[in-house]
């Protein structure tokens, strides 16, 4: 229960776990399931010597990493649909072509083609 209490914080977490078949709910909604797991772990103290301790440490290390937090925030806030990813690729391509065109113009001015 403590592991699931640490794993489930919101209704979205419950949806993900249900989608992958990890938990099944007979309650009325995902918010109720999240509340159940969050309240069931209150007051439970587990020593650091249990069989999931290494998993807790690795998950906390992974989630505490600055890179992983920024990557999750970026994908959640800005790249949550395929159109934003397509727009980023198109904008990057246009920027690269603009830089290339500017370079070629300056290069043609500095070294004009011999005729």
N, CA, C and O atoms as a GROMACS GRO file, in nm:
protein
  460
    1UNK      N    1   0.082  -0.119   0.000
    1UNK     CA    2   0.000   0.000   0.000
    1UNK      C    3   0.087   0.125   0.000
    1UNK      O    4   0.054   0.224  -0.065
    2UNK      N    5   0.197   0.121   0.072
    2UNK     CA    6   0.285   0.238   0.077
    2UNK      C    7   0.344   0.265  -0.061
    2UNK      O    8   0.358   0.381  -0.101
    3UNK      N    9   0.377   0.160  -0.134
    3UNK     CA   10   0.430   0.178  -0.269
    3UNK      C   11   0.327   0.244  -0.358
    3UNK      O   12   0.359   0.338  -0.431
    4UNK      N   13   0.203   0.197  -0.354
    4UNK     CA   14   0.098   0.257  -0.435
    4UNK      C   15   0.064   0.397  -0.387
    4UNK      O   16   0.027   0.483  -0.468
    5UNK      N   17   0.076   0.422  -0.258
    5UNK     CA   18   0.055   0.557  -0.206
    5UNK      C   19   0.158   0.653  -0.264
    5UNK      O   20   0.124   0.767  -0.297
    6UNK      N   21   0.281   0.609  -0.276
    6UNK     CA   22   0.386   0.693  -0.336
    6UNK      C   23   0.367   0.706  -0.487
    6UNK      O   24   0.403   0.808  -0.546
    7UNK      N   25   0.311   0.603  -0.549
    7UNK     CA   26   0.296   0.600  -0.694
    7UNK      C   27   0.175   0.679  -0.742
    7UNK      O   28   0.181   0.743  -0.848
    8UNK      N   29   0.066   0.676  -0.667
    8UNK     CA   30  -0.059   0.739  -0.709
    8UNK      C   31  -0.078   0.868  -0.630
    8UNK      O   32  -0.088   0.867  -0.508
    9UNK      N   33  -0.083   0.980  -0.703
    9UNK     CA   34  -0.112   1.108  -0.640
    9UNK      C   35  -0.236   1.175  -0.698
    9UNK      O   36  -0.308   1.244  -0.626
   10UNK      N   37  -0.262   1.155  -0.826
   10UNK     CA   38  -0.374   1.221  -0.891
   10UNK      C   39  -0.460   1.118  -0.966
   10UNK      O   40  -0.426   1.001  -0.977
   11UNK      N   41  -0.572   1.168  -1.016
   11UNK     CA   42  -0.661   1.082  -1.094
   11UNK      C   43  -0.594   1.039  -1.225
   11UNK      O   44  -0.622   0.931  -1.277
   12UNK      N   45  -0.508   1.124  -1.278
   12UNK     CA   46  -0.436   1.089  -1.401
   12UNK      C   47  -0.344   0.969  -1.378
   12UNK      O   48  -0.330   0.883  -1.466
   13UNK      N   49  -0.281   0.963  -1.261
   13UNK     CA   50  -0.196   0.846  -1.228
   13UNK      C   51  -0.280   0.718  -1.227
   13UNK      O   52  -0.235   0.614  -1.273
   14UNK      N   53  -0.400   0.728  -1.173
   14UNK     CA   54  -0.489   0.612  -1.170
   14UNK      C   55  -0.527   0.570  -1.311
   14UNK      O   56  -0.531   0.450  -1.341
   15UNK      N   57  -0.555   0.667  -1.399
   15UNK     CA   58  -0.589   0.636  -1.537
   15UNK      C   59  -0.476   0.561  -1.606
   15UNK      O   60  -0.500   0.465  -1.679
   16UNK      N   61  -0.353   0.605  -1.583
   16UNK     CA   62  -0.237   0.538  -1.645
   16UNK      C   63  -0.225   0.396  -1.595
   16UNK      O   64  -0.204   0.304  -1.675
   17UNK      N   65  -0.239   0.375  -1.465
   17UNK     CA   66  -0.227   0.240  -1.408
   17UNK      C   67  -0.342   0.150  -1.456
   17UNK      O   68  -0.321   0.030  -1.479
   18UNK      N   69  -0.461   0.205  -1.470
   18UNK     CA   70  -0.573   0.125  -1.522
   18UNK      C   71  -0.553   0.091  -1.668
   18UNK      O   72  -0.585  -0.020  -1.711
   19UNK      N   73  -0.501   0.185  -1.744
   19UNK     CA   74  -0.478   0.163  -1.888
   19UNK      C   75  -0.381   0.047  -1.910
   19UNK      O   76  -0.398  -0.031  -2.005
   20UNK      N   77  -0.280   0.035  -1.824
   20UNK     CA   78  -0.180  -0.071  -1.838
   20UNK      C   79  -0.218  -0.198  -1.761
   20UNK      O   80  -0.139  -0.292  -1.757
   21UNK      N   81  -0.336  -0.201  -1.702
   21UNK     CA   82  -0.384  -0.321  -1.636
   21UNK      C   83  -0.320  -0.348  -1.501
   21UNK      O   84  -0.322  -0.462  -1.454
   22UNK      N   85  -0.262  -0.247  -1.438
   22UNK     CA   86  -0.195  -0.266  -1.310
   22UNK      C   87  -0.297  -0.268  -1.196
   22UNK      O   88  -0.285  -0.349  -1.103
   23UNK      N   89  -0.396  -0.181  -1.203
   23UNK     CA   90  -0.501  -0.181  -1.102
   23UNK      C   91  -0.637  -0.184  -1.171
   23UNK      O   92  -0.652  -0.138  -1.284
   24UNK      N   93  -0.735  -0.238  -1.100
   24UNK     CA   94  -0.874  -0.236  -1.144
   24UNK      C   95  -0.954  -0.172  -1.034
   24UNK      O   96  -0.932  -0.199  -0.916
   25UNK      N   97  -1.047  -0.086  -1.072
   25UNK     CA   98  -1.122  -0.012  -0.973
   25UNK      C   99  -1.269  -0.047  -0.979
   25UNK      O  100  -1.328  -0.054  -1.087
   26UNK      N  101  -1.328  -0.069  -0.864
   26UNK     CA  102  -1.472  -0.087  -0.853
   26UNK      C  103  -1.535   0.038  -0.791
   26UNK      O  104  -1.655   0.040  -0.764
   27UNK      N  105  -1.455   0.140  -0.768
   27UNK     CA  106  -1.506   0.264  -0.713
   27UNK      C  107  -1.565   0.349  -0.825
   27UNK      O  108  -1.557   0.311  -0.942
   28UNK      N  109  -1.626   0.462  -0.790
   28UNK     CA  110  -1.700   0.540  -0.889
   28UNK      C  111  -1.611   0.617  -0.986
   28UNK      O  112  -1.653   0.643  -1.099
   29UNK      N  113  -1.492   0.654  -0.946
   29UNK     CA  114  -1.408   0.731  -1.037
   29UNK      C  115  -1.262   0.727  -0.998
   29UNK      O  116  -1.224   0.674  -0.894
   30UNK      N  117  -1.180   0.784  -1.086
   30UNK     CA  118  -1.036   0.783  -1.063
   30UNK      C  119  -0.996   0.869  -0.943
   30UNK      O  120  -0.901   0.836  -0.871
   31UNK      N  121  -1.069   0.980  -0.921
   31UNK     CA  122  -1.036   1.066  -0.807
   31UNK      C  123  -1.059   0.993  -0.676
   31UNK      O  124  -0.983   1.012  -0.580
   32UNK      N  125  -1.162   0.910  -0.671
   32UNK     CA  126  -1.190   0.833  -0.550
   32UNK      C  127  -1.080   0.730  -0.524
   32UNK      O  128  -1.042   0.707  -0.409
   33UNK      N  129  -1.030   0.668  -0.630
   33UNK     CA  130  -0.924   0.570  -0.616
   33UNK      C  131  -0.795   0.639  -0.569
   33UNK      O  132  -0.726   0.588  -0.481
   34UNK      N  133  -0.764   0.756  -0.626
   34UNK     CA  134  -0.646   0.830  -0.585
   34UNK      C  135  -0.657   0.871  -0.438
   34UNK      O  136  -0.560   0.861  -0.363
   35UNK      N  137  -0.775   0.916  -0.398
   35UNK     CA  138  -0.797   0.954  -0.258
   35UNK      C  139  -0.782   0.833  -0.166
   35UNK      O  140  -0.726   0.845  -0.057
   36UNK      N  141  -0.832   0.717  -0.209
   36UNK     CA  142  -0.820   0.594  -0.130
   36UNK      C  143  -0.673   0.560  -0.105
   36UNK      O  144  -0.633   0.534   0.008
   37UNK      N  145  -0.592   0.562  -0.212
   37UNK     CA  146  -0.451   0.526  -0.195
   37UNK      C  147  -0.377   0.632  -0.114
   37UNK      O  148  -0.289   0.598  -0.035
   38UNK      N  149  -0.410   0.758  -0.132
   38UNK     CA  150  -0.341   0.862  -0.058
   38UNK      C  151  -0.376   0.860   0.090
   38UNK      O  152  -0.292   0.894   0.174
   39UNK      N  153  -0.499   0.822   0.125
   39UNK     CA  154  -0.539   0.817   0.265
   39UNK      C  155  -0.499   0.686   0.333
   39UNK      O  156  -0.486   0.682   0.455
   40UNK      N  157  -0.480   0.580   0.256
   40UNK     CA  158  -0.448   0.451   0.317
   40UNK      C  159  -0.305   0.446   0.369
   40UNK      O  160  -0.275   0.366   0.457
   41UNK      N  161  -0.218   0.530   0.317
   41UNK     CA  162  -0.079   0.529   0.362
   41UNK      C  163  -0.049   0.627   0.473
   41UNK      O  164   0.066   0.639   0.515
   42UNK      N  165  -0.151   0.697   0.523
   42UNK     CA  166  -0.130   0.796   0.628
   42UNK      C  167  -0.093   0.726   0.758
   42UNK      O  168  -0.162   0.634   0.801
   43UNK      N  169   0.013   0.768   0.819
   43UNK     CA  170   0.055   0.712   0.948
   43UNK      C  171   0.134   0.584   0.939
   43UNK      O  172   0.171   0.528   1.042
   44UNK      N  173   0.160   0.535   0.820
   44UNK     CA  174   0.236   0.412   0.804
   44UNK      C  175   0.383   0.448   0.789
   44UNK      O  176   0.420   0.529   0.704
   45UNK      N  177   0.464   0.388   0.871
   45UNK     CA  178   0.608   0.412   0.867
   45UNK      C  179   0.678   0.281   0.833
   45UNK      O  180   0.660   0.180   0.902
   46UNK      N  181   0.756   0.285   0.728
   46UNK     CA  182   0.829   0.165   0.685
   46UNK      C  183   0.977   0.193   0.696
   46UNK      O  184   1.024   0.298   0.654
   47UNK      N  185   1.050   0.098   0.755
   47UNK     CA  186   1.194   0.117   0.765
   47UNK      C  187   1.259   0.104   0.628
   47UNK      O  188   1.197   0.051   0.536
   48UNK      N  189   1.380   0.149   0.613
   48UNK     CA  190   1.448   0.149   0.484
   48UNK      C  191   1.508   0.015   0.448
   48UNK      O  192   1.594   0.009   0.360
   49UNK      N  193   1.465  -0.093   0.513
   49UNK     CA  194   1.526  -0.224   0.492
   49UNK      C  195   1.433  -0.322   0.421
   49UNK      O  196   1.458  -0.443   0.424
   50UNK      N  197   1.326  -0.273   0.358
   50UNK     CA  198   1.232  -0.364   0.292
   50UNK      C  199   1.276  -0.392   0.149
   50UNK      O  200   1.371  -0.332   0.100
   51UNK      N  201   1.207  -0.483   0.083
   51UNK     CA  202   1.251  -0.529  -0.048
   51UNK      C  203   1.228  -0.427  -0.160
   51UNK      O  204   1.285  -0.442  -0.267
   52UNK      N  205   1.146  -0.324  -0.138
   52UNK     CA  206   1.125  -0.221  -0.238
   52UNK      C  207   1.210  -0.096  -0.213
   52UNK      O  208   1.195   0.003  -0.284
   53UNK      N  209   1.297  -0.100  -0.114
   53UNK     CA  210   1.376   0.019  -0.080
   53UNK      C  211   1.464   0.063  -0.196
   53UNK      O  212   1.476   0.182  -0.223
   54UNK      N  213   1.525  -0.032  -0.264
   54UNK     CA  214   1.610   0.003  -0.378
   54UNK      C  215   1.527   0.066  -0.490
   54UNK      O  216   1.572   0.160  -0.555
   55UNK      N  217   1.407   0.014  -0.512
   55UNK     CA  218   1.319   0.071  -0.614
   55UNK      C  219   1.278   0.214  -0.577
   55UNK      O  220   1.277   0.302  -0.663
   56UNK      N  221   1.245   0.237  -0.450
   56UNK     CA  222   1.213   0.373  -0.404
   56UNK      C  223   1.329   0.468  -0.430
   56UNK      O  224   1.308   0.579  -0.478
   57UNK      N  225   1.450   0.424  -0.399
   57UNK     CA  226   1.567   0.510  -0.419
   57UNK      C  227   1.588   0.542  -0.566
   57UNK      O  228   1.617   0.657  -0.601
   58UNK      N  229   1.574   0.440  -0.652
   58UNK     CA  230   1.594   0.465  -0.795
   58UNK      C  231   1.486   0.556  -0.853
   58UNK      O  232   1.516   0.642  -0.936
   59UNK      N  233   1.361   0.536  -0.811
   59UNK     CA  234   1.253   0.622  -0.860
   59UNK      C  235   1.272   0.765  -0.812
   59UNK      O  236   1.255   0.859  -0.890
   60UNK      N  237   1.308   0.783  -0.686
   60UNK     CA  238   1.332   0.917  -0.634
   60UNK      C  239   1.450   0.984  -0.703
   60UNK      O  240   1.447   1.104  -0.729
   61UNK      N  241   1.553   0.907  -0.732
   61UNK     CA  242   1.669   0.963  -0.802
   61UNK      C  243   1.630   1.005  -0.944
   61UNK      O  244   1.669   1.111  -0.991
   62UNK      N  245   1.551   0.919  -1.011
   62UNK     CA  246   1.506   0.949  -1.147
   62UNK      C  247   1.416   1.074  -1.149
   62UNK      O  248   1.434   1.163  -1.232
   63UNK      N  249   1.320   1.080  -1.057
   63UNK     CA  250   1.226   1.193  -1.054
   63UNK      C  251   1.291   1.320  -1.001
   63UNK      O  252   1.246   1.430  -1.033
   64UNK      N  253   1.395   1.307  -0.923
   64UNK     CA  254   1.464   1.424  -0.869
   64UNK      C  255   1.562   1.485  -0.966
   64UNK      O  256   1.612   1.596  -0.943
   65UNK      N  257   1.591   1.416  -1.073
   65UNK     CA  258   1.686   1.466  -1.171
   65UNK      C  259   1.628   1.589  -1.241
   65UNK      O  260   1.513   1.589  -1.284
   66UNK      N  261   1.709   1.692  -1.251
   66UNK     CA  262   1.664   1.816  -1.315
   66UNK      C  263   1.627   1.792  -1.462
   66UNK      O  264   1.527   1.846  -1.510
   67UNK      N  265   1.705   1.712  -1.531
   67UNK     CA  266   1.678   1.682  -1.672
   67UNK      C  267   1.541   1.617  -1.690
   67UNK      O  268   1.464   1.658  -1.776
   68UNK      N  269   1.511   1.517  -1.608
   68UNK     CA  270   1.384   1.445  -1.622
   68UNK      C  271   1.265   1.534  -1.584
   68UNK      O  272   1.158   1.524  -1.646
   69UNK      N  273   1.282   1.621  -1.484
   69UNK     CA  274   1.173   1.712  -1.448
   69UNK      C  275   1.145   1.810  -1.560
   69UNK      O  276   1.029   1.833  -1.593
   70UNK      N  277   1.249   1.868  -1.619
   70UNK     CA  278   1.230   1.964  -1.728
   70UNK      C  279   1.173   1.896  -1.852
   70UNK      O  280   1.089   1.953  -1.922
   71UNK      N  281   1.219   1.776  -1.880
   71UNK     CA  282   1.169   1.702  -1.996
   71UNK      C  283   1.020   1.669  -1.979
   71UNK      O  284   0.942   1.682  -2.074
   72UNK      N  285   0.981   1.628  -1.860
   72UNK     CA  286   0.839   1.598  -1.834
   72UNK      C  287   0.754   1.724  -1.843
   72UNK      O  288   0.645   1.720  -1.900
   73UNK      N  289   0.803   1.834  -1.789
   73UNK     CA  290   0.730   1.960  -1.796
   73UNK      C  291   0.717   2.007  -1.941
   73UNK      O  292   0.611   2.055  -1.981
   74UNK      N  293   0.823   1.993  -2.018
   74UNK     CA  294   0.820   2.033  -2.159
   74UNK      C  295   0.720   1.950  -2.238
   74UNK      O  296   0.641   2.005  -2.314
   75UNK      N  297   0.723   1.820  -2.219
   75UNK     CA  298   0.629   1.734  -2.294
   75UNK      C  299   0.486   1.753  -2.246
   75UNK      O  300   0.393   1.745  -2.326
   76UNK      N  301   0.466   1.777  -2.118
   76UNK     CA  302   0.331   1.797  -2.065
   76UNK      C  303   0.272   1.932  -2.107
   76UNK      O  304   0.155   1.939  -2.143
   77UNK      N  305   0.353   2.038  -2.102
   77UNK     CA  306   0.301   2.172  -2.127
   77UNK      C  307   0.302   2.212  -2.275
   77UNK      O  308   0.212   2.282  -2.319
   78UNK      N  309   0.403   2.169  -2.350
   78UNK     CA  310   0.419   2.221  -2.485
   78UNK      C  311   0.402   2.116  -2.596
   78UNK      O  312   0.362   2.152  -2.707
   79UNK      N  313   0.431   1.991  -2.569
   79UNK     CA  314   0.426   1.890  -2.674
   79UNK      C  315   0.325   1.781  -2.642
   79UNK      O  316   0.356   1.662  -2.652
   80UNK      N  317   0.205   1.822  -2.603
   80UNK     CA  318   0.104   1.723  -2.566
   80UNK      C  319   0.020   1.677  -2.685
   80UNK      O  320  -0.064   1.590  -2.670
   81UNK      N  321   0.042   1.735  -2.805
   81UNK     CA  322  -0.027   1.685  -2.924
   81UNK      C  323   0.071   1.683  -3.041
   81UNK      O  324   0.172   1.754  -3.038
   82UNK      N  325   0.042   1.605  -3.143
   82UNK     CA  326   0.139   1.590  -3.254
   82UNK      C  327   0.158   1.718  -3.335
   82UNK      O  328   0.263   1.735  -3.397
   83UNK      N  329   0.059   1.807  -3.338
   83UNK     CA  330   0.072   1.928  -3.419
   83UNK      C  331   0.182   2.020  -3.364
   83UNK      O  332   0.251   2.085  -3.442
   84UNK      N  333   0.198   2.025  -3.234
   84UNK     CA  334   0.303   2.110  -3.179
   84UNK      C  335   0.442   2.055  -3.214
   84UNK      O  336   0.536   2.132  -3.235
   85UNK      N  337   0.454   1.924  -3.219
   85UNK     CA  338   0.582   1.863  -3.259
   85UNK      C  339   0.610   1.890  -3.406
   85UNK      O  340   0.723   1.922  -3.443
   86UNK      N  341   0.507   1.878  -3.491
   86UNK     CA  342   0.523   1.908  -3.633
   86UNK      C  343   0.560   2.055  -3.653
   86UNK      O  344   0.645   2.087  -3.737
   87UNK      N  345   0.497   2.144  -3.577
   87UNK     CA  346   0.528   2.287  -3.588
   87UNK      C  347   0.672   2.316  -3.546
   87UNK      O  348   0.738   2.400  -3.607
   88UNK      N  349   0.720   2.247  -3.443
   88UNK     CA  350   0.859   2.266  -3.400
   88UNK      C  351   0.956   2.220  -3.509
   88UNK      O  352   1.055   2.288  -3.537
   89UNK      N  353   0.929   2.106  -3.569
   89UNK     CA  354   1.016   2.055  -3.676
   89UNK      C  355   1.015   2.150  -3.795
   89UNK      O  356   1.121   2.179  -3.853
   90UNK      N  357   0.898   2.200  -3.833
   90UNK     CA  358   0.889   2.293  -3.946
   90UNK      C  359   0.961   2.423  -3.915
   90UNK      O  360   1.031   2.477  -4.001
   91UNK      N  361   0.945   2.475  -3.794
   91UNK     CA  362   1.012   2.600  -3.757
   91UNK      C  363   1.163   2.582  -3.754
   91UNK      O  364   1.236   2.671  -3.796
   92UNK      N  365   1.211   2.469  -3.706
   92UNK     CA  366   1.354   2.442  -3.704
   92UNK      C  367   1.409   2.431  -3.846
   92UNK      O  368   1.517   2.484  -3.875
   93UNK      N  369   1.337   2.365  -3.933
   93UNK     CA  370   1.379   2.353  -4.072
   93UNK      C  371   1.384   2.490  -4.140
   93UNK      O  372   1.480   2.520  -4.211
   94UNK      N  373   1.282   2.572  -4.119
   94UNK     CA  374   1.282   2.706  -4.177
   94UNK      C  375   1.395   2.792  -4.123
   94UNK      O  376   1.456   2.869  -4.198
   95UNK      N  377   1.424   2.780  -3.994
   95UNK     CA  378   1.535   2.856  -3.935
   95UNK      C  379   1.668   2.813  -3.997
   95UNK      O  380   1.751   2.898  -4.030
   96UNK      N  381   1.688   2.683  -4.012
   96UNK     CA  382   1.812   2.633  -4.073
   96UNK      C  383   1.825   2.680  -4.218
   96UNK      O  384   1.934   2.719  -4.260
   97UNK      N  385   1.716   2.677  -4.294
   97UNK     CA  386   1.721   2.724  -4.432
   97UNK      C  387   1.747   2.875  -4.440
   97UNK      O  388   1.818   2.920  -4.529
   98UNK      N  389   1.692   2.951  -4.347
   98UNK     CA  390   1.717   3.096  -4.343
   98UNK      C  391   1.863   3.125  -4.313
   98UNK      O  392   1.924   3.212  -4.375
   99UNK      N  393   1.920   3.052  -4.218
   99UNK     CA  394   2.062   3.070  -4.186
   99UNK      C  395   2.148   3.032  -4.306
   99UNK      O  396   2.245   3.102  -4.337
  100UNK      N  397   2.115   2.924  -4.372
  100UNK     CA  398   2.190   2.882  -4.491
  100UNK      C  399   2.180   2.986  -4.602
  100UNK      O  400   2.281   3.016  -4.667
  101UNK      N  401   2.062   3.040  -4.624
  101UNK     CA  402   2.044   3.142  -4.728
  101UNK      C  403   2.123   3.269  -4.694
  101UNK      O  404   2.184   3.330  -4.782
  102UNK      N  405   2.122   3.308  -4.566
  102UNK     CA  406   2.200   3.426  -4.525
  102UNK      C  407   2.349   3.403  -4.546
  102UNK      O  408   2.419   3.491  -4.594
  103UNK      N  409   2.396   3.286  -4.511
  103UNK     CA  410   2.537   3.253  -4.529
  103UNK      C  411   2.575   3.256  -4.676
  103UNK      O  412   2.679   3.311  -4.713
  104UNK      N  413   2.492   3.198  -4.761
  104UNK     CA  414   2.522   3.196  -4.904
  104UNK      C  415   2.521   3.337  -4.963
  104UNK      O  416   2.600   3.366  -5.053
  105UNK      N  417   2.434   3.424  -4.915
  105UNK     CA  418   2.431   3.562  -4.964
  105UNK      C  419   2.558   3.636  -4.926
  105UNK      O  420   2.616   3.705  -5.008
  106UNK      N  421   2.600   3.621  -4.800
  106UNK     CA  422   2.724   3.686  -4.755
  106UNK      C  423   2.844   3.628  -4.829
  106UNK      O  424   2.933   3.702  -4.869
  107UNK      N  425   2.846   3.500  -4.847
  107UNK     CA  426   2.956   3.433  -4.917
  107UNK      C  427   2.965   3.480  -5.063
  107UNK      O  428   3.074   3.501  -5.115
  108UNK      N  429   2.849   3.494  -5.127
  108UNK     CA  430   2.848   3.542  -5.266
  108UNK      C  431   2.894   3.687  -5.275
  108UNK      O  432   2.952   3.726  -5.376
  109UNK      N  433   2.870   3.768  -5.172
  109UNK     CA  434   2.915   3.905  -5.172
  109UNK      C  435   3.067   3.914  -5.152
  109UNK      O  436   3.135   3.992  -5.218
  110UNK      N  437   3.119   3.830  -5.058
  110UNK     CA  438   3.262   3.832  -5.029
  110UNK      C  439   3.342   3.772  -5.144
  110UNK      O  440   3.444   3.829  -5.183
  111UNK      N  441   3.299   3.664  -5.197
  111UNK     CA  442   3.366   3.598  -5.309
  111UNK      C  443   3.270   3.586  -5.426
  111UNK      O  444   3.203   3.483  -5.442
  112UNK      N  445   3.262   3.688  -5.505
  112UNK     CA  446   3.168   3.681  -5.617
  112UNK      C  447   3.211   3.572  -5.717
  112UNK      O  448   3.330   3.544  -5.734
  113UNK      N  449   3.113   3.513  -5.783
  113UNK     CA  450   3.146   3.409  -5.879
  113UNK      C  451   3.224   3.467  -5.996
  113UNK      O  452   3.192   3.576  -6.044
  114UNK      N  453   3.324   3.396  -6.040
  114UNK     CA  454   3.403   3.443  -6.154
  114UNK      C  455   3.330   3.416  -6.283
  114UNK      O  456   3.276   3.307  -6.304
  115UNK      N  457   3.328   3.517  -6.369
  115UNK     CA  458   3.259   3.497  -6.496
  115UNK      C  459   3.351   3.514  -6.613
  115UNK      O  460   3.308   3.501  -6.728
   0.00000   0.00000   0.00000
